[in-house]
Each structure stands twice: as structure tokens, then as C-alpha cells.
Amino acid sequence: MQDITVEELRDKLNAGEDFLFIDVREEWEYEEDNLGAKNIPLGELPFALEEFEAFKDKEIVLQCRSGARSGNAKNFMASKGFTKVRNLLGGIMAYREMKEEEG
């Protein structure tokens, strides 16, 4: 499944769409700023996969600061059989930049 842009994510959040939203940044980063995703730091993700078995064929959006860690998380989850994992391109930085431009 292809990655997701910040505009697509904004529209999904505004529409209240049903998808699993995971932030793979460290807890301190998440506490500073977040979009309401479930916080599971990248290093803990392998130990939390059982929790998401019901989402193996449902949409999962991953995010981090810039898109690098969530890209790694996407590849990892895909290798474990998750079929609809999407990475937020540009991460929370790009999301916040879009929101600022919108005013």
C-alpha cells in the first residue's frame, strides 16, 4: 500500500475514519507534540505486534518526526504480514508545516 500525505491524513482525521494510527517516536517526543496517535516507540514495536493482530488487513498509518523511523516501522510490519501499512510522508514536521500554511 502506498504511503500517505499530510493532506490525506488531515482529511482522514477530520472525517473520523476508522484506521489504526501509531506514532513511533520516543515518549518524550510524543509528550511535546502529537496528533492523537497511539504512542509505541520504534524499539518497542516488535513486542507490541500481538496487540495489533486484528489489524493485519486493516489500514495502519505510522508517523514519526520526519518519516524515517515510521518508514522503517512500515517495512518491519509489512514483513510480519501487515498488508495495509502506510507511512506519513514528512512526519509530524510536515503535518505541522501544512497546518501553519493553512492558517
Rosetta constraint file for C-alpha pairs under 8 A:
AtomPair CA 1 CA 83 HARMONIC 7.25 0.50
AtomPair CA 1 CA 84 HARMONIC 5.49 0.50
AtomPair CA 1 CA 85 HARMONIC 6.43 0.50
AtomPair CA 1 CA 86 HARMONIC 6.46 0.50
AtomPair CA 2 CA 86 HARMONIC 6.15 0.50
AtomPair CA 2 CA 87 HARMONIC 7.99 0.50
AtomPair CA 3 CA 85 HARMONIC 7.88 0.50
AtomPair CA 3 CA 86 HARMONIC 4.51 0.50
AtomPair CA 3 CA 87 HARMONIC 4.82 0.50
AtomPair CA 3 CA 88 HARMONIC 6.26 0.50
AtomPair CA 3 CA 89 HARMONIC 6.69 0.50
AtomPair CA 4 CA 8 HARMONIC 6.20 0.50
AtomPair CA 4 CA 9 HARMONIC 6.67 0.50
AtomPair CA 4 CA 61 HARMONIC 7.75 0.50
AtomPair CA 4 CA 86 HARMONIC 5.96 0.50
AtomPair CA 4 CA 87 HARMONIC 5.93 0.50
AtomPair CA 4 CA 88 HARMONIC 5.05 0.50
AtomPair CA 4 CA 89 HARMONIC 6.11 0.50
AtomPair CA 5 CA 9 HARMONIC 6.31 0.50
AtomPair CA 5 CA 88 HARMONIC 5.89 0.50
AtomPair CA 5 CA 89 HARMONIC 5.44 0.50
AtomPair CA 5 CA 90 HARMONIC 7.94 0.50
AtomPair CA 6 CA 10 HARMONIC 6.10 0.50
AtomPair CA 6 CA 88 HARMONIC 6.60 0.50
AtomPair CA 6 CA 89 HARMONIC 6.82 0.50
AtomPair CA 6 CA 90 HARMONIC 7.71 0.50
AtomPair CA 6 CA 91 HARMONIC 7.85 0.50
AtomPair CA 6 CA 94 HARMONIC 6.78 0.50
AtomPair CA 6 CA 95 HARMONIC 5.28 0.50
AtomPair CA 6 CA 98 HARMONIC 7.39 0.50
AtomPair CA 7 CA 11 HARMONIC 6.28 0.50
AtomPair CA 7 CA 95 HARMONIC 7.89 0.50
AtomPair CA 7 CA 98 HARMONIC 7.82 0.50
AtomPair CA 8 CA 12 HARMONIC 6.24 0.50
AtomPair CA 9 CA 13 HARMONIC 6.11 0.50
AtomPair CA 9 CA 88 HARMONIC 7.73 0.50
AtomPair CA 10 CA 14 HARMONIC 6.04 0.50
AtomPair CA 11 CA 15 HARMONIC 6.03 0.50
AtomPair CA 12 CA 16 HARMONIC 6.14 0.50
AtomPair CA 12 CA 17 HARMONIC 5.33 0.50
AtomPair CA 13 CA 17 HARMONIC 6.35 0.50
AtomPair CA 19 CA 58 HARMONIC 7.06 0.50
AtomPair CA 19 CA 59 HARMONIC 5.28 0.50
AtomPair CA 19 CA 60 HARMONIC 5.80 0.50
AtomPair CA 19 CA 61 HARMONIC 7.27 0.50
AtomPair CA 20 CA 55 HARMONIC 7.56 0.50
AtomPair CA 20 CA 58 HARMONIC 7.90 0.50
AtomPair CA 20 CA 59 HARMONIC 6.39 0.50
AtomPair CA 20 CA 60 HARMONIC 4.63 0.50
AtomPair CA 20 CA 61 HARMONIC 6.20 0.50
AtomPair CA 21 CA 37 HARMONIC 4.89 0.50
AtomPair CA 21 CA 38 HARMONIC 6.18 0.50
AtomPair CA 21 CA 60 HARMONIC 5.90 0.50
AtomPair CA 21 CA 61 HARMONIC 4.88 0.50
AtomPair CA 21 CA 62 HARMONIC 6.04 0.50
AtomPair CA 21 CA 63 HARMONIC 7.88 0.50
AtomPair CA 22 CA 37 HARMONIC 5.01 0.50
AtomPair CA 22 CA 38 HARMONIC 4.75 0.50
AtomPair CA 22 CA 39 HARMONIC 5.93 0.50
AtomPair CA 22 CA 40 HARMONIC 6.68 0.50
AtomPair CA 22 CA 60 HARMONIC 7.49 0.50
AtomPair CA 22 CA 61 HARMONIC 6.26 0.50
AtomPair CA 22 CA 62 HARMONIC 4.90 0.50
AtomPair CA 22 CA 63 HARMONIC 6.33 0.50
AtomPair CA 23 CA 30 HARMONIC 7.59 0.50
AtomPair CA 23 CA 37 HARMONIC 5.57 0.50
AtomPair CA 23 CA 38 HARMONIC 5.87 0.50
AtomPair CA 23 CA 39 HARMONIC 4.80 0.50
AtomPair CA 23 CA 40 HARMONIC 6.10 0.50
AtomPair CA 23 CA 41 HARMONIC 7.16 0.50
AtomPair CA 23 CA 62 HARMONIC 5.85 0.50
AtomPair CA 23 CA 63 HARMONIC 4.83 0.50
AtomPair CA 23 CA 64 HARMONIC 5.66 0.50
AtomPair CA 23 CA 70 HARMONIC 7.75 0.50
AtomPair CA 24 CA 39 HARMONIC 6.11 0.50
AtomPair CA 24 CA 40 HARMONIC 5.10 0.50
AtomPair CA 24 CA 41 HARMONIC 4.27 0.50
AtomPair CA 24 CA 42 HARMONIC 4.81 0.50
AtomPair CA 24 CA 45 HARMONIC 7.77 0.50
AtomPair CA 24 CA 62 HARMONIC 7.02 0.50
AtomPair CA 24 CA 63 HARMONIC 6.22 0.50
AtomPair CA 24 CA 64 HARMONIC 5.49 0.50
AtomPair CA 24 CA 69 HARMONIC 6.97 0.50
AtomPair CA 24 CA 70 HARMONIC 6.24 0.50
AtomPair CA 24 CA 73 HARMONIC 7.67 0.50
AtomPair CA 25 CA 29 HARMONIC 6.13 0.50
AtomPair CA 25 CA 30 HARMONIC 6.30 0.50
AtomPair CA 25 CA 39 HARMONIC 7.14 0.50
AtomPair CA 25 CA 40 HARMONIC 7.12 0.50
AtomPair CA 25 CA 41 HARMONIC 4.98 0.50
AtomPair CA 25 CA 42 HARMONIC 6.54 0.50
AtomPair CA 25 CA 63 HARMONIC 7.81 0.50
AtomPair CA 25 CA 64 HARMONIC 5.24 0.50
AtomPair CA 25 CA 65 HARMONIC 6.93 0.50
AtomPair CA 25 CA 69 HARMONIC 7.68 0.50
AtomPair CA 26 CA 30 HARMONIC 6.34 0.50
AtomPair CA 26 CA 39 HARMONIC 7.90 0.50
AtomPair CA 26 CA 40 HARMONIC 7.63 0.50
AtomPair CA 26 CA 41 HARMONIC 4.95 0.50
AtomPair CA 26 CA 42 HARMONIC 7.60 0.50
AtomPair CA 27 CA 31 HARMONIC 6.09 0.50
AtomPair CA 27 CA 39 HARMONIC 7.02 0.50
AtomPair CA 27 CA 40 HARMONIC 7.95 0.50
AtomPair CA 27 CA 41 HARMONIC 6.87 0.50
AtomPair CA 28 CA 32 HARMONIC 6.37 0.50
AtomPair CA 29 CA 33 HARMONIC 6.64 0.50
AtomPair CA 30 CA 34 HARMONIC 5.36 0.50
AtomPair CA 30 CA 39 HARMONIC 6.91 0.50
AtomPair CA 34 CA 92 HARMONIC 7.71 0.50
AtomPair CA 35 CA 92 HARMONIC 7.96 0.50
AtomPair CA 40 CA 44 HARMONIC 6.26 0.50
AtomPair CA 40 CA 45 HARMONIC 6.09 0.50
AtomPair CA 40 CA 48 HARMONIC 7.92 0.50
AtomPair CA 41 CA 45 HARMONIC 6.41 0.50
AtomPair CA 42 CA 69 HARMONIC 6.98 0.50
AtomPair CA 42 CA 70 HARMONIC 7.78 0.50
AtomPair CA 42 CA 73 HARMONIC 6.67 0.50
AtomPair CA 44 CA 48 HARMONIC 6.56 0.50
AtomPair CA 45 CA 49 HARMONIC 6.38 0.50
AtomPair CA 45 CA 73 HARMONIC 7.73 0.50
AtomPair CA 48 CA 52 HARMONIC 7.35 0.50
AtomPair CA 49 CA 53 HARMONIC 6.71 0.50
AtomPair CA 52 CA 56 HARMONIC 7.00 0.50
AtomPair CA 54 CA 58 HARMONIC 7.91 0.50
AtomPair CA 55 CA 59 HARMONIC 7.16 0.50
AtomPair CA 55 CA 60 HARMONIC 7.42 0.50
AtomPair CA 55 CA 82 HARMONIC 7.44 0.50
AtomPair CA 56 CA 81 HARMONIC 6.59 0.50
AtomPair CA 56 CA 82 HARMONIC 4.41 0.50
AtomPair CA 56 CA 83 HARMONIC 6.16 0.50
AtomPair CA 56 CA 84 HARMONIC 7.51 0.50
AtomPair CA 57 CA 82 HARMONIC 6.19 0.50
AtomPair CA 57 CA 83 HARMONIC 5.36 0.50
AtomPair CA 57 CA 84 HARMONIC 6.05 0.50
AtomPair CA 58 CA 83 HARMONIC 7.41 0.50
AtomPair CA 58 CA 84 HARMONIC 5.89 0.50
AtomPair CA 59 CA 83 HARMONIC 8.00 0.50
AtomPair CA 59 CA 84 HARMONIC 4.83 0.50
AtomPair CA 59 CA 85 HARMONIC 6.00 0.50
AtomPair CA 59 CA 86 HARMONIC 7.51 0.50
AtomPair CA 60 CA 84 HARMONIC 6.13 0.50
AtomPair CA 60 CA 85 HARMONIC 4.73 0.50
AtomPair CA 60 CA 86 HARMONIC 6.09 0.50
AtomPair CA 61 CA 85 HARMONIC 5.98 0.50
AtomPair CA 61 CA 86 HARMONIC 4.81 0.50
AtomPair CA 61 CA 87 HARMONIC 5.85 0.50
AtomPair CA 61 CA 88 HARMONIC 6.79 0.50
AtomPair CA 62 CA 70 HARMONIC 5.42 0.50
AtomPair CA 62 CA 71 HARMONIC 7.82 0.50
AtomPair CA 62 CA 73 HARMONIC 7.44 0.50
AtomPair CA 62 CA 74 HARMONIC 6.98 0.50
AtomPair CA 62 CA 85 HARMONIC 7.37 0.50
AtomPair CA 62 CA 86 HARMONIC 6.14 0.50
AtomPair CA 62 CA 87 HARMONIC 4.98 0.50
AtomPair CA 62 CA 88 HARMONIC 6.09 0.50
AtomPair CA 63 CA 67 HARMONIC 6.28 0.50
AtomPair CA 63 CA 69 HARMONIC 7.83 0.50
AtomPair CA 63 CA 70 HARMONIC 5.13 0.50
AtomPair CA 63 CA 87 HARMONIC 6.16 0.50
AtomPair CA 63 CA 88 HARMONIC 5.23 0.50
AtomPair CA 63 CA 91 HARMONIC 5.48 0.50
AtomPair CA 63 CA 92 HARMONIC 6.90 0.50
AtomPair CA 64 CA 68 HARMONIC 7.24 0.50
AtomPair CA 64 CA 69 HARMONIC 6.09 0.50
AtomPair CA 64 CA 70 HARMONIC 5.46 0.50
AtomPair CA 64 CA 88 HARMONIC 7.80 0.50
AtomPair CA 64 CA 91 HARMONIC 5.16 0.50
AtomPair CA 64 CA 92 HARMONIC 6.22 0.50
AtomPair CA 65 CA 69 HARMONIC 7.93 0.50
AtomPair CA 65 CA 90 HARMONIC 7.50 0.50
AtomPair CA 65 CA 91 HARMONIC 4.86 0.50
AtomPair CA 65 CA 92 HARMONIC 5.09 0.50
AtomPair CA 65 CA 93 HARMONIC 5.86 0.50
AtomPair CA 66 CA 89 HARMONIC 7.39 0.50
AtomPair CA 66 CA 90 HARMONIC 4.62 0.50
AtomPair CA 66 CA 91 HARMONIC 4.08 0.50
AtomPair CA 66 CA 92 HARMONIC 6.40 0.50
AtomPair CA 66 CA 93 HARMONIC 5.99 0.50
AtomPair CA 66 CA 94 HARMONIC 7.28 0.50
AtomPair CA 67 CA 71 HARMONIC 5.85 0.50
AtomPair CA 67 CA 87 HARMONIC 6.81 0.50
AtomPair CA 67 CA 88 HARMONIC 6.06 0.50
AtomPair CA 67 CA 89 HARMONIC 5.44 0.50
AtomPair CA 67 CA 90 HARMONIC 4.92 0.50
AtomPair CA 67 CA 91 HARMONIC 4.49 0.50
AtomPair CA 68 CA 72 HARMONIC 6.47 0.50
AtomPair CA 69 CA 73 HARMONIC 6.20 0.50
AtomPair CA 70 CA 74 HARMONIC 6.00 0.50
AtomPair CA 70 CA 87 HARMONIC 5.87 0.50
AtomPair CA 70 CA 88 HARMONIC 7.41 0.50
AtomPair CA 71 CA 75 HARMONIC 6.38 0.50
AtomPair CA 71 CA 87 HARMONIC 5.65 0.50
AtomPair CA 72 CA 76 HARMONIC 6.22 0.50
AtomPair CA 73 CA 77 HARMONIC 6.07 0.50
AtomPair CA 74 CA 78 HARMONIC 6.03 0.50
AtomPair CA 74 CA 85 HARMONIC 5.89 0.50
AtomPair CA 74 CA 86 HARMONIC 6.57 0.50
AtomPair CA 74 CA 87 HARMONIC 6.33 0.50
AtomPair CA 75 CA 79 HARMONIC 6.18 0.50
AtomPair CA 76 CA 80 HARMONIC 6.53 0.50
AtomPair CA 77 CA 81 HARMONIC 6.64 0.50
AtomPair CA 77 CA 82 HARMONIC 5.54 0.50
AtomPair CA 77 CA 85 HARMONIC 7.30 0.50
AtomPair CA 78 CA 82 HARMONIC 4.79 0.50
AtomPair CA 78 CA 83 HARMONIC 6.09 0.50
AtomPair CA 78 CA 85 HARMONIC 6.84 0.50
AtomPair CA 89 CA 94 HARMONIC 7.61 0.50
AtomPair CA 90 CA 94 HARMONIC 4.87 0.50
AtomPair CA 90 CA 95 HARMONIC 7.42 0.50
AtomPair CA 91 CA 95 HARMONIC 6.51 0.50
AtomPair CA 92 CA 96 HARMONIC 6.04 0.50
AtomPair CA 93 CA 97 HARMONIC 6.20 0.50
AtomPair CA 94 CA 98 HARMONIC 6.16 0.50
AtomPair CA 95 CA 99 HARMONIC 6.33 0.50
AtomPair CA 96 CA 100 HARMONIC 6.21 0.50
AtomPair CA 97 CA 101 HARMONIC 6.28 0.50
AtomPair CA 98 CA 102 HARMONIC 6.26 0.50
AtomPair CA 99 CA 103 HARMONIC 6.33 0.50
